Amino acid sequence: MKDLYTLEDLRHWETATAGEPLPIRLGVFGDPVAHSRSPQMLNAALEACGIPARYCRLHIRPEEFAEAARLLPQAGFIGANVTVPHKIAAMNEADVVDENARKIGAVNTLVVEGERLLGFNTDGPGLMRAIRAEFGVDLRDLRVMVLGAGGGAGRAIAAQCALEGCERLVLVNRTLEKAREVAAELAPYFKGPRVYGPLHRLEAVPWEETKLAAQLTQTDLVINATSCGMKPTDPSVLPESILQANLLVFDTIYTARRTPLVEAAQTVGARAANGLSMLLYQGVLAFEIWFNRTAPVEIMKKALSSA
Ligand code: ATR
């Protein structure tokens, strides 16, 4: 199997994959996609379950996405994962979009059904499962702060928190306007009676240290959905000085076991986790959608950690 396939390969899939011991019938579309660990995780699951199919990486550029998605049925695909920057395009391209994905506003999992494409989103539910696995608590019981709430990942996470009916949701984005937009979209979810004292249940907050520090005293879980921390030289997205020991800190970044934020959080005694478990559970949920059976979570976890 090649490291990366292209649109041209997809146009002639049988020829492009001739000689493969097992048919490649699943994959991840992205740009860039070379770093994706999904093949290791999902191929381990396919093998463990005795499913005669393989999962690959497809490097598909934005202008190629629609054609690539439409080629999936004739190429014999079961489905695909979709990552940056195609999640909105995937929602537009799918013939039927699951309600949860529609509410989140993005699709990361496609299922081929005859000639049709069905769209799902397992990022939000994957985060929910990850929070439960890492911290033993449910989003709905928490006051959550989302950093980078205006970015692609942040919007999906904020929407999932809203769908879960979390106690309080604080949206933070370097460009405040984007956090305000998201707050306006999610406002209908926070009209209910569950009020934490006099505080608003939903707020968009400027990225200013004193304001963030004040909000953190009313927060249980902080989620970093910015790209800050991907490079080892990046600073912690929140300074140690405003973090507290009673916080739960989840960094969606998984390029290091201890990302700069995880390190800062652990230094002050807070419980913290990187984003590997979110990647794991979005994959677990995609597998379960494709095959309608329980995924081998432990095997997938092991494959992901050693990838
Ligand atoms: P996307 O395409 O998902 O928006 P992105 O451009 O990498 O991806 O940005 C993701 C998020 O990280 C955004 O919320 C971005 O903030 P802006 O909307 O203000 O650009 C945020 N982000 C990136 N680097 C950051 C940094 N150093 N500090 C704070 N936020 C940052």
Boltz pocket constraint, residues with backbone or C-beta under 6 A from the ligand:
constraints:
  - pocket:
      binder: B
      contacts: [[A, 147], [A, 148], [A, 149], [A, 150], [A, 151], [A, 152], [A, 153], [A, 154], [A, 172], [A, 173], [A, 174], [A, 175], [A, 176], [A, 178], [A, 225], [A, 226], [A, 227], [A, 228]]
      max_distance: 6.0
